[in-house]
Amino acid sequence: MICGGMHPPSYTGQMLATIAQDEVLQLSSVVCAPHGSLEVLSPFALRQTLAAHINSIKTGVTLAGPALEAEPPALVLWAFSAGCVGAAALATYWQRQRGPVLALFMVDGWGVPRDPEVPTYRLSHDATTHYTSRWLGAGDVDFYADPAVPHLTLWRQPQAVAGWAVEKGKPSERLTAADFLCRRSRAAIHRYSTSC
């Protein structure tokens, strides 16, 4: 599920292109949360969007991706800015009530706490945001842009944002935000598929 923030829908285009270009992720069924509205703050509205998508696939109404099974699907969520509010709450609900959340990516979700039971990854547009977000719960692995970029650039042009992946006890790795999102998403999907 893609949960953008309070911005025009076109700003999410590169995130969708990033998924479409990835050989594993392009096989997933992608759901976009309502764009540029207050609904991205509401886990209830996000659940309704997700339920409508699942129902449309079950009835064969959409061409969005492969058919989902009767069980609630495992989720990977990419959320940005204000969209992190609703996505974090949805992830907690889904993990506890419906099915597994494989990964929650909070892209510049400064001020949004994480649920320690949900695998979470924080991406920040600069080192300051990265370090000050940690008091709300560092991600399992985090990314920050270096050099720093404007807030919206991290979402609009992830393939052009270079930075560091930071994992406790391991050396930092240099890569782009798009590579970080895709690699970590693929790894989460792989772990899930091999454990089933």
N, C-alpha and C positions, 0 to 999 in steps of 0.2 A: 504494500500500500504506500502511495506517495501522498504525503500531507504537506503541502506548501504552506507558506505564511500568508500575510496580508499584502499580497502583491498581485499584479495582473497574471492571468493564467499562462501567458506566453513565457514568463520567467521560468517555468518548470520544463520547458521544451528540452533543454540540454540534459536534464535528469532522465527524461524519457528516452532521449537519443542514446544516453550512456547505457541504459538497460537494453535497448534494441541492438546495440553493437556488441554486447557481451554474449558469447556463444551459449552460456548456461542460463543467464538471467532472461534472455529473450524467450525462453521456453516457459517462463512463469506467466501466470495470469496477473496483470497489473491493474490495480484499482487506484484511481485518483480521487482524493478527497475533494469536496467542494472548494472551488478556487476563490481566493480573495474575499471570503466572507467570514463572519464571526463563527460559522459552523466548524472551522478548523480548531476552535477552542473547546468544542463539545465532544466528549467521548461518545455520548449518545448519538449525535448526528453522524459521527464517523462509523459507529456500529450499524446505523441504518443504511449508510452508503455501502458498507461491506456486505450486509445482508441482502440488499437489492442486487448487488453484483453476483453473489453466490446463487441466489434464486434465478437470475436470468441465465446463468450458465447451466443450471440444472434443467431449465426448461428449453435450452438451446436457442435463446433469444440473442445472444451476443457472439461476436467473433473474437473476443478479447483474449482468448487463450484456451488451453486444454480444459476439458471438463473436470470439475472438481468432484471428489467422492462425497458420499453422504456425510462423513464426519467433517466437522469444521476444519478448514485448512490451517496448516502451519503458516505463521505470518513472518514476513520480513518487512519492517516499516522504515521508510526514509522520510524524516520530518525536518522542516526548516522553521526556525525562528518561532513565531506564534503557533505554528502547526505542531511544535513539540509539546505544547500544553495538552492538546487533545490526544495526540499520538501516545504520549507517556501514560495517560490515564487509560486509553484503549488497550495498550499493551498489558497493563496490570490486570484489567478486567479479563482480557482474552486468556492470559496465562493461567489465571485462577479459575475461570468459569467455563471456557470453551475448548481451547486447544493450545498447542505450544506456540510461543513466540520465539522464533529462531534468532532474531536480532532486531534491536531498535537503534537506528542511527539518528542521533539528535544533532542536526547541523545548525550551529549557532543557537542552541537552545539554552542560552545563558539564563540562569534563574529557575530552570525547571529541574526539580529533583528526580532522581532515578529510583526505580524499585530494584532492590538488590537481587530479586528473584528473576528479573528479566535481563538477558544478555544485552548490554548497552554499550554503544560506541559514541563518543562525543567528537564532533568536528568543530573547530573554531577558526575564525577568520584571522586571528592573531594570537600571539603567545600570551598576552595579558588575559584575554577571554578564556583561553585554555586553563591557565593557572587559577583564575578566580572562579571557574566553574567547578573545580575539583571539590570544593567544600560541600557541594550538593551531591557528591558521589561521582568519583571518577568512573569513566567507562572501563570496560574490560581491556580495551585498547583504544587510545585516543589519537586524534590527528589535529595538528594546528598548522596554519599557513605560515610559511616563512620564505620570502618576505610577506608581511601582512598585506591583506587585500581588503577592499571595502566589503561590508557585511553581505550585500546582495550578490557580489561576484562569486562567493563561495557556492551559491545555489545556481546562479545563471551560467557559470562557466567552470564547472568542477574539473574539467580536463585541463584547464589552463592554470589551475592553482596548485603550486608546488608547496610541499611542506614536509612535516615529520610525523611518522606513526610512532607513538610512544606506548610501550608496554612495560610494566613493572618487571625489573630484573633482566631486561633484554636491551641490546643496543637499539637506538632509534634508527628507523629506516626512512630514507628519502623517497618520496613518491608523490603522485598527484592525488587530489581529493577524489577524482573519479576512480583511479586505481584502488584507493583505499576502500571506497564503497563497494566496488565490484569484488575485490579479493575477499573481503570480510563476509560479504553476502554469499559468495560461492562456498566459502569454507563452512558457513553456518548450514547451508543447504546440504552440503556433502556430509557433514556430521550427522544431520538428521536422517538423511536417506540411508546411510550405512548402519544406523542404529535401529531402523525399523525392521 
